[in-house]
Amino acid sequence: MKKIIFTEKAPAPIGPYNQAVLVGNTLYTSGQIALNPETMELVLTDIETETKQVMENMKAVLEAAQMTFENVVKTTIFIMDMNDFAKINSVYGSYFNEKTAPARETVQVAGLPKGVNVEISMTAIK
């Protein structure tokens, strides 16, 4: 049985999807981009600020499912420009304990929703 996870502390979905779905003890999140959940405006000041907003949005979704970044077992990072990888990785890494960090892949893509530079999705286990 699946349970839909929703929080006003993360951007509301802008299409036919949910912020996350909990099935048993496994949480599957939708990709988060740098939308400020209060204004629904993009936060694109620089790649570090953009990545921080993405991670804060993801933190809110995890918390809505009563989880933390320690519960995350897998992440996928989509980026527009691989030259931004080191800056994105630095911000992303600050949210995890390096010894217990999740598995991950990072891929460069041709385009992302609303023209953003980074999108991150996660799978977590309770």
LINJOVEN-V668624 format. One record per residue. OMEGA is omega in degrees with one decimal (* if undefined). D_FIRST is the distance of its C-alpha to the first C-alpha in whole Angstrom. Layout:
BEGIN
omega->[OMEGA	OMEGA]
d_first->[D_FIRST	D_FIRST]
END
This chain:
BEGIN
omega->[-179.1	178.2	179.0	178.2	178.7	173.0	175.3	179.7	174.8	-179.0	174.9	177.7	-179.9	-179.6	-177.8	177.7	178.3	178.6	178.6	176.2	177.2	177.0	-174.2	178.6	-175.4	178.3	175.6	-180.0	167.9	176.4	176.0	174.0	-172.2	173.2	173.1	-175.1	-179.7	-175.4	-172.9	174.2	176.8	176.7	-173.6	-177.5	175.6	-173.4	178.5	179.2	178.0	-179.7	178.5	178.5	177.5	-178.0	176.8	175.3	179.4	177.4	-180.0	178.9	178.3	179.9	178.0	177.2	-178.8	178.0	175.4	176.8	176.2	179.4	-174.9	-179.6	-176.9	173.8	172.0	178.6	175.5	179.4	179.8	-173.6	-178.5	175.4	177.3	-173.2	-175.4	179.9	177.7	-178.3	179.6	179.0	179.1	-177.4	-179.1	179.8	-176.0	168.2	-174.3	-178.5	-178.8	-178.8	-178.9	168.5	-175.5	164.6	177.9	-178.9	173.1	-177.3	-179.0	-179.4	177.6	-179.2	177.0	176.7	-179.8	-177.2	-178.1	174.4	-178.3	172.7	-175.9	168.8	-178.2	179.6	179.0	*]
d_first->[0	4	7	10	13	16	20	23	25	24	25	23	21	24	22	19	17	15	17	14	10	8	6	7	11	11	12	13	16	18	22	24	27	30	30	31	28	31	33	31	34	34	35	37	40	40	38	37	37	34	32	32	31	28	27	28	25	23	24	23	19	19	20	18	15	18	19	22	24	24	20	21	21	22	23	25	28	29	33	35	38	38	41	39	37	39	39	35	35	37	35	31	33	34	30	29	31	33	32	29	28	25	26	27	28	30	31	34	33	35	33	31	29	32	35	33	34	31	27	25	21	20	17	17	16	15]
END
